[in-house]
Amino acid sequence: GRMSWNRRTPEGIAQAIKFFQASIDKDPGNARAQSGLADAWALLGSAGADAYPPREVMTKAKDAALEAVRLDPSLAEGHTSLGYVLLSYDWDLDGARRQFARAIELNPGYATAHHWYAHYWLAMSQPERALNEIREAQRLDPQSLVINAGVGWCLYHARQYGAAIEQYRTTLKIAPEFALGHALLGMAY
């Protein structure tokens, strides 16, 4: 499911939902699968022009994230999923901050927690803190396309356009077909 989700295409995310749901059907107590399902629904509700109506999918994302936290409050992934929904849909910035901080406390090595915490810091107009978080995510998962693109995104918001362009070029060397990388490179130019 995570491999499909990481493609960041509508088809990949739809496939991820099927995988996570199949896992939940086999084991309703699987908090990791609930978190994955939450993340997949959340991306469908916030991923640009091809996004689904947020009211349709973000409530599903929040329900799955809450279930992940209920099933295993010690799992960083569930807190990260909930933090993302609170940030990107509910605009509960304080709640999002608490969830991301808790996730990192539980598992400092979970790259997605640092990645999405960087988005929180961008929302708070603190691009330097965002850069610190996204660079930690990149250190933890150096081959992740979305995290590498996230470094460029944080540089872009820090008004370091030349560095953002170079980061997007580096990202596209990993996967030249990565559409999001091309779109963000265009924005940086």
C-alpha positions as CSV (number, residue, x, y, z in Angstrom):
1,G,0.0,0.0,0.0
2,R,2.8,2.5,0.9
3,M,4.6,1.7,-2.3
4,S,1.5,2.6,-4.4
5,W,0.7,5.6,-2.2
6,N,4.3,6.9,-2.7
7,R,3.7,7.1,-6.5
8,R,1.5,10.1,-5.8
9,T,-0.7,9.5,-8.8
10,P,-4.5,9.1,-8.7
11,E,-4.1,5.5,-9.9
12,G,-1.4,4.7,-7.3
13,I,-3.4,6.2,-4.5
14,A,-6.5,4.3,-5.5
15,Q,-4.5,1.1,-5.6
16,A,-3.1,1.9,-2.1
17,I,-6.7,2.3,-0.8
18,K,-7.5,-1.2,-2.1
19,F,-4.4,-2.7,-0.4
20,F,-5.0,-0.9,2.9
21,Q,-8.7,-1.8,2.9
22,A,-7.9,-5.5,2.2
23,S,-5.4,-5.5,5.1
24,I,-8.1,-4.0,7.4
25,D,-10.6,-6.5,6.2
26,K,-8.2,-9.3,7.2
27,D,-7.2,-7.6,10.5
28,P,-9.5,-4.9,11.7
29,G,-7.1,-4.1,14.5
30,N,-4.3,-3.2,12.1
31,A,-3.4,0.4,13.1
32,R,-0.7,0.8,10.4
33,A,-3.2,-0.1,7.6
34,Q,-5.7,2.4,9.1
35,S,-3.0,5.1,9.0
36,G,-2.1,4.2,5.4
37,L,-5.8,4.4,4.5
38,A,-6.0,7.8,6.2
39,D,-3.0,9.0,4.3
40,A,-4.3,7.8,0.9
41,W,-7.7,9.4,1.4
42,A,-6.1,12.6,2.6
43,L,-3.9,12.9,-0.5
44,L,-7.0,12.4,-2.7
45,G,-8.5,15.4,-0.9
46,S,-5.6,17.7,-1.2
47,A,-3.6,16.8,-4.3
48,G,-4.1,19.6,-6.8
49,A,-6.5,19.9,-9.7
50,D,-7.3,16.2,-9.8
51,A,-8.3,16.1,-6.1
52,Y,-11.6,14.7,-5.0
53,P,-14.0,17.0,-3.2
54,P,-12.4,17.3,0.3
55,R,-15.8,16.9,2.1
56,E,-16.0,13.4,0.5
57,V,-12.6,12.1,1.3
58,M,-11.1,14.1,4.2
59,T,-13.7,12.9,6.6
60,K,-12.8,9.3,5.6
61,A,-9.1,10.2,6.2
62,K,-9.9,11.7,9.6
63,D,-12.0,8.7,10.6
64,A,-9.2,6.3,9.6
65,A,-6.6,8.4,11.4
66,L,-8.6,8.5,14.6
67,E,-9.1,4.8,14.4
68,A,-5.4,4.2,13.9
69,V,-4.6,6.3,17.0
70,R,-7.4,4.5,19.0
71,L,-6.1,1.1,18.0
72,D,-2.4,1.9,18.9
73,P,-1.7,5.3,20.5
74,S,2.0,4.4,20.5
75,L,2.2,4.3,16.7
76,A,3.7,7.4,15.2
77,E,2.0,6.8,11.8
78,G,-1.5,7.3,13.3
79,H,-0.5,10.6,14.9
80,T,1.1,11.7,11.7
81,S,-2.0,10.9,9.7
82,L,-4.2,12.8,12.1
83,G,-1.8,15.7,12.2
84,Y,-2.0,16.0,8.4
85,V,-5.8,16.0,8.4
86,L,-5.9,18.6,11.2
87,L,-3.5,20.7,9.2
88,S,-4.7,20.4,5.7
89,Y,-8.5,20.2,6.2
90,D,-9.6,21.2,9.7
91,W,-7.0,24.0,9.9
92,D,-6.5,23.1,13.6
93,L,-3.0,24.2,13.7
94,D,-2.4,23.7,17.4
95,G,-3.9,20.2,17.1
96,A,-1.7,19.4,14.1
97,R,1.4,20.6,15.9
98,R,0.6,18.4,18.9
99,Q,0.1,15.3,16.7
100,F,3.3,15.8,14.7
101,A,5.3,16.4,17.8
102,R,3.9,13.3,19.4
103,A,4.6,11.3,16.3
104,I,8.2,12.4,16.3
105,E,8.5,11.7,20.0
106,L,7.2,8.2,19.4
107,N,9.4,7.5,16.4
108,P,12.0,10.2,15.5
109,G,13.0,8.0,12.5
110,Y,9.6,8.3,10.7
111,A,10.4,10.4,7.7
112,T,6.8,11.2,6.8
113,A,6.2,12.8,10.3
114,H,9.1,15.2,9.6
115,H,7.9,15.8,6.1
116,W,4.4,16.8,7.1
117,Y,5.6,18.7,10.1
118,A,7.6,20.8,7.6
119,H,4.2,21.7,6.0
120,Y,3.0,22.8,9.4
121,W,5.9,25.2,9.8
122,L,5.3,26.6,6.3
123,A,1.7,27.3,7.3
124,M,3.0,29.1,10.4
125,S,5.3,31.2,8.1
126,Q,8.4,29.7,9.5
127,P,10.3,28.5,6.5
128,E,13.6,27.9,8.3
129,R,11.9,25.5,10.8
130,A,10.3,23.9,7.8
131,L,13.6,23.4,6.2
132,N,15.0,21.8,9.3
133,E,12.2,19.3,9.4
134,I,12.2,18.5,5.7
135,R,16.0,18.1,5.7
136,E,15.6,15.6,8.6
137,A,13.0,13.7,6.5
138,Q,15.4,13.7,3.6
139,R,18.2,12.4,5.8
140,L,15.9,9.6,6.9
141,D,14.6,8.7,3.4
142,P,17.0,10.2,0.8
143,Q,15.4,8.4,-2.1
144,S,11.8,9.5,-1.5
145,L,10.6,11.6,-4.4
146,V,8.0,13.5,-2.4
147,I,10.4,14.3,0.4
148,N,13.0,15.5,-2.1
149,A,10.4,17.6,-3.8
150,G,9.4,18.8,-0.3
151,V,12.9,20.1,0.2
152,G,12.5,22.2,-3.0
153,W,9.0,23.3,-1.8
154,C,10.5,24.6,1.5
155,L,13.3,26.3,-0.3
156,Y,10.8,27.9,-2.6
157,H,8.8,29.2,0.4
158,A,12.1,30.5,1.9
159,R,12.5,32.5,-1.3
160,Q,15.7,30.5,-2.1
161,Y,14.5,30.0,-5.7
162,G,17.9,29.0,-7.2
163,A,18.4,26.4,-4.5
164,A,14.8,25.2,-5.1
165,I,15.4,24.8,-8.8
166,E,18.6,22.8,-8.1
167,Q,16.7,20.6,-5.7
168,Y,13.9,19.9,-8.2
169,R,16.5,19.0,-10.8
170,T,18.1,16.6,-8.4
171,T,14.7,15.1,-7.7
172,L,14.0,14.6,-11.4
173,K,17.3,12.8,-11.8
174,I,15.9,10.2,-9.5
175,A,12.7,9.8,-11.5
176,P,12.5,11.9,-14.7
177,E,8.8,10.9,-15.1
178,F,7.8,12.4,-11.7
179,A,5.1,14.9,-12.8
180,L,4.9,16.7,-9.5
181,G,8.7,17.5,-9.7
182,H,8.2,19.0,-13.1
183,A,5.2,21.1,-11.9
184,L,7.1,22.4,-8.9
185,L,10.2,23.1,-11.0
186,G,8.0,25.2,-13.3
187,M,6.7,27.2,-10.2
188,A,10.3,27.8,-9.0
189,Y,11.3,29.2,-12.5
